[in-house]
Amino acid sequence: MLSFLRLILTACAAAVAAWSADALQAERLQRFHDAKFGMFIHWGPYSLASVEASWPLLRPQAAGITEAEYRALPQRFNPVRYDPRAWVRLAKAAGQRYMVITSKHHDGFCMFDSLYTRYKITRTPYGKDVLAMLAEAAREEQMPLGFYYSPPDMDHPGFRDTSKPVSENWNGEPWRPEWPLYLEYMDLQLRELLTRYGDVFVIWFDGLSQQEKYAGTRFHKLIHELQPRTLINNRIGLTGDYVTPEQRLPRGIPVKGAKVGNTDPNDRGLESAPPPPDRFQPWETCMTINQTWGYNRNDTQYKSAAELIRTLIEIASRGGNFLLNVGPTPEGTIQPEFEERLRAIGAWLQVNGEAIYGTTYGPLQNLPLGKTTAKGKTIYLHVWPWPAENLVVEGLTAKVARVRALAGNQTLRFTQQGGRLSISPAGVTPDPIATVLALETR
């Protein structure tokens, strides 16, 4: 009898734990879905050389800088114009509702005052913990802040044999007896990030290849124990809370069990039609404004504000989030070309943010005239270019009660027969980037 009772109690405890885990994930994801648009920040001593973060070590033949020269950059890193409040206020002006900064990239250099390494920001001429400064500014401005953390670490002798050039063993060497010491180092640093800097919105891993070697279950458990509301992405060998295509959009709506590669466009398990909510796989794409993640004074291939806004719309129309990157200068400022585009996005969102924040994928995915997002009983129709004649929407099964333009809250005339909705554009001043109509359904 006692054994039977123990079995019942064990089963009940397991059910309660599973329910609690599901409830916490739902809370984490609600914050994520509501935010929709965030700022990614890649910053470190590499900005001095106008090269990408870490990759000159991994593939030096194309970098134009030697490993020794790259390693020496922290000796000159002194971002005296760094103003974290200005960064947070710029993100807010852009309509971004969370920020993610590189705490440690693959090179192993820490942008925080970790106790467990000498390769860090507080041993540069600048000497201050820039993450602590940003966390304080974000807290004052009520901006959620998360940390990119690289499981690969080219500087740590437990990760690889550091007597060899990085280019020979940058994927790590988990067969060496030192590997458990490296995992312990990761554990200690994640504890620092999760206990020193307040509420952490996300731990954004970036594990490169063979991610299973990082013992992802261990670190998921650690993060959930220290900060249960912290999101975890999918780059440590587990799916996590969401998946992360990079510099591109998936070709459909991801569903659970989908294969959505970080940079490989050969996705599998995508839907062209809206899936049921319980099958949807949360996702976020990260993208640069020009072509590089870190600051590069030579890279002037800037995406236009219109292109970035339409990308945001397309991402939202498939249920995703948009993490848009800036690479601050060596002095600690955000270059004017980035600021101009971010403020233009913010101006568009001031008028049309209702159709982005807190929305999900739209019910119509292949319209020739634009994209749809949805929230409750309202379908948002993002139109570009604006037609000279009636807008015709085919395939809409919901009964429309009202159509209004978000700009000016203007009510528009329409007719609906079966699945065909025809909207008069009369009186609307179209937005040259995208005009948004709210279709309020019964």
N, C-alpha and C positions, 0 to 999 in steps of 0.2 A: 504493500500500500504506500509506504513512504517513497519507494522508488518511483511509483506511478505519479505521486504528487510532485516529486522533483522534476520528472519529465514535463509535467504540465507547466510548472513554474518556469522551467528553462525555455519552453516554447513561448510562453507569454512574454518573458523578458526579451527573447529574440524578436518577437513581433513588435514590441514597443520600441526597441532599438531601430528596427527597420523603418517604422513609421516616423520616428524622430529624424532619422537620416533623410528620408524623403521630404519631410517638412522643411528641414534646413536647406536642402538643395532647392526646393521651390522658392524659399525666401531669397537665396543667393541669386537665382535666375531672374526673379522679379526685378531686383535692383538692376541687373544687367540689361534685361529687355527694355525697361523704362528709360534707361540712359541713352541707348542707341548710338551715341557719337562721342568718341574720346580722343585724347591727345596722347600719342606715343612720343617718347623722347629718347633718342640715342645720343649719349653725350659721354665724352671722356677725353683723355689726353690725345687720342688719335685725331681730334679736330685740329690740332696744331699742324698736322701734315696734310690735311685735306684728303685723308684716305678713309676707307671703310673701317668700322670697328672690327678688329681681330683678324679679318681675312688676309691682310698682308703677311701675317704669320703663317697662315694655313696654306696660302698659295703665293709665295713670294715672287714667283717668276713674272707675275702680272701686276705687281704692286708698286714698283718704283721706290721701294724703301726696304732696307735690310731688317732682319730680325733684331739686330743690335740697335739700330737707329730707332725702331719702333719701341723697344724696351726702354730706351732712354727718354722718351717723350715726357713721362711724369716729372722729370727733373725741371722742366720748363713750364709746366701747366699751372697757370695762375689767373683764373677767370675773375678778375677784380671787378667786372661790371655785372656779375651775376646778381640778379634781383628776383628771388623766387616768387614774390608777390606779383611782380609784373608778368611772370609766366602764367600764374594761376588766373590772373585777371584777363590775360589774353585768351586763355582757354574758355573762360566764361563768355567773353565777348564773341567768340567763335561759335557759341552754342554747344560747346563740348561739356559733357557731364561727368567725365572721369578722366584721370590722367594715369599713365603708366611710364615709369622711368627706368632706365637700365641701372640696376644696382651693381651688377657684375656681368660683363660680357665674356665671350669665350677666351679672351686674353688673360682673364683672371684678375684684372685690375678692379678693385672695389671702390665705388663712388660713395661708400659709407665707412665709418670708423670701426671696422671689424677688429675685434681683439685677436683674431687668429691668423692675421697676415700682416706683413710690412709693405705689401704692394697695394697701396690704397691712397685715397685722396688726402688724408690727413698727414701724409708724409711728402706732399708736394709743396711748392712755395705757397700755395693758397692755404693749405693747412686746416681747412674747415670741413665739417661733415655736411656736404651739400644736400644729402637726402634728409637729414634732420631739419635743415633750413626749409626745404620744400614741404616737408610734412607739417611743419608749424604753419606755413603760409596756407597750405591747403585746408588745414583744420580751421583756421580763422575765416577762410572764405567758404567753408562748408563744401569743399570739392573733394569727392572720393579720390583716393590715391592708391595706386598699386605698384608693385615692383616686378620688373623683368629680372629674372635670375637665371643665369646660364649654368646648367649642370656641367657641360664641358669647361675645363679650366686648364689652359696651357701653362700656367705658372706653377701648379701644384705638383710636387713629386709623387704624390699618390695617384694622380690621374694618369701620368705618363712618365717615362724615363726622361727627365729634363736634361740629361747629358747629351741628348740628341736634338737636332733641329726640330722645331715644331712641325715642319712640313712632312716629317717622316712618321709621326705617330699622333697626329692631332685628334684622331677618333678615340683616344684613350686606350688603356691596356688593363682591362678588368681581370685578366688572368694572373697579374702580378700580386704577390702577397700584400703589397701596399694598398690595394684597392679598397679594402674595408676602412682604412684610415681616411681615404678620400671621402667616402660616404659619410663618415663621422664629421668631417670638416663641413660638408654640405648641411648636415643636421645642425651643427653649431651656428652656422651663418643664417640659416632660415629661422632659427630661434631668435637670433638678434633682430632680424627684420620684422618678426611677428610680435616682439615684446617691447621694442624700443620706440616705435614710430606711430603708435596709435592704431586706429582702425585701418586695416589693409584691405583694399577693395579686391585685389587679385594678386596671386603669385603667377607670373607669366613666364613659364619655363620655355626653354629653347634648346632642345636636347640633341639636335643634329641626328646622326644615324644610330642605329642599334640602341634605341632609347630604353629598352628593357633592362639594360645593365645598370640603370640608376635606381633600381629598387623603388619604383614609383609608389607602390602600396605603402611603404614605410613613410614616405613624405606626404602622401595624401592624409594618412592618419595623423601625422604630426601637425599639419596645417589645420585640420578639422578640430583637433584637441585644443590648440592655442587660440584659433580664431574661426569658429564654426561658420561665420558668415562670409569668409574669404573665398572668392572664386578660384578655381584652378583650371588652367587650359589643358590642352591635350598633348603637350610636347615632353612628357616624361614617361612614355610607354603606356599610358592609360588614356581613355577618352576624356576623363575629367568632366567639367561642367559644359564645355563647349569646344568646338573644333576651329582651326585657324588657317584657312587658306591665306597665302601671302602674295601680295602684289597682283591679285586677280580675284575675280568672283567665280564661285561655282556656277555651272551651267544650268542649274535648277535649284530646287529647294532640298537641302539635305534632310534625310530622315534617319532615325536611329539605326545604327549598324552600317551607315554609309561609310564609304572610303573617300575621304576628302583630303587629298595630299596637301602638304604645306605649300610646295611650289610646283608639284607635278599636276598638270591639268587633267590627267586621266582619272577623273573622279568616277566613283561607282556608287549606286544607291541614291540617286537624286530623283526628285519628282518634278515633272513639268506642270502638274496640276497641284493645287493646294492639298497637302495631306491632312488627316485628322490631327488635332493638337497633340495627342498623346504619342504620335509617331514622329513629330518634328524634332530634329537635332539642332539645338542652339549652335550658332556659329558667329564668327567675327573675322572680317578680313582686315589685315594691316597693310598699309600702303604708304608710299612716300609722295611728297609734293613734287620733287624732281626725280632723279633716278637713284639717289643714294640715301642711305640711312643716316650716316654721320655727316657732319658739316663738310662740304666740299666747295671751295670758292670757284672751282672750275666747272661745276655742274650747273648750267643755266637752262636745262631742259625742264622748265616748270610747267606743270599742268595748270590750266586756266581755272579760275573760280567756277565757271560754268561747268567744266568737266568734272570737277570735284563734287559740286552740288548734285549733278545728275548721277554720279557714282553713288553718293549717299542715298539718293532716291532708289536706285536699282537695288542696293543692298537691303534697304528697309523693305522693299517690295517682295523680297525673298525671305524676310524674317530675321535678317542678320544685323550685326553691329559693325560700325566703321571706326577703326582705330587709325587715325591719320597722323603720320610721323613728322616731327621737326628734328633737325640736327642743329643744336645751338653752336654758336661760334666759340673759338677758344677763349674769348673775353667773357662769355657767359650771356650773350644777347641772342635773340632770335632775329634772323635776318629780315629786312623789310619786305622782300618778295614773299616770304612765308606769311608774315603778319598781314600783308595786304589781302592775300587770298583767304586767310582765316577770318578776317573781319567781314569780308564779302559773304562768306558762308553764314556767318552769324547774322548779318542783315537779312538774308533770305529766310533764315530760321525764325527771326523775330516775327515775320508775317506768317510763315507756313509751318512752324514747329509742331503745331497740333497734328499735322499729318505725318510726323516722323516719330516723336517721342511716344513711348508706350504703345506703339502700333505693332502689328504682326503682318505676315505676308498677306497680300491682297487676294481676293477670290478670282480675279482675272489676271492671268500671267502672260498672255501673249497678245496684248492689244497693240495694234499698229500705231495708235495715237499717243501712247505713253505707258505709265506704270500705275499700279494700285497698291495701296496699303489699307489696313483696316484696324478699327478700334471699336469694340462694342457693336452697335448697329450701324455705324458710319463707315462708309467706304470712301477713301480719298483717291481721287483721280488726278494724277500728275501729268500734265499735258505739255508736250513740246514737239514741234512748233505749234503755235496757236492757229487753228483753222479759220479760214474766211467764212465758211458756211457751218451748218450745224455739226456738233460733235455727235457721232453715232457710236454707241457702245453696244456690242453684240454679246449675247451669252449671259446677261445678268438675270438671275432668277429671282432675286429679292425685289420686293415692291418698294419703289422709291416714293417717299413722302415730300421731300424737299431737296433742291439742289442749290448750293450757295458757293460763291467764290470766297476763299479765305481772305483775300485782299479786299478790304472794305466790307466784308460780311454781306455781300450783295446776293440777293435771291435771283435765280435764273429761271426762265421758262423752260419747260421740258414736256415731252410726251413719252409714254411708255406703252408698248404693245408687246405682250409676251416677253421674250428675252431681249427685246430691242429698245434701247433708251436713246432718245434724240434730244440734245440740249442746245438751246439757242445761245450763241456767243454774244448776242447783242448787249452793248453797254459795258462789257468787260474790257479793262485795260490790261492786255496780256503782259506777263512777266517774260522778259527775253530769255530767261534761263528755264523756268518751268512755272506754269500757272497751275494752281491747285484748286480743285473743286471738291466739296464735301457732299457726298450722296447720302442723305439721311434716310434710312430705310425703316419700314414698320416692323 
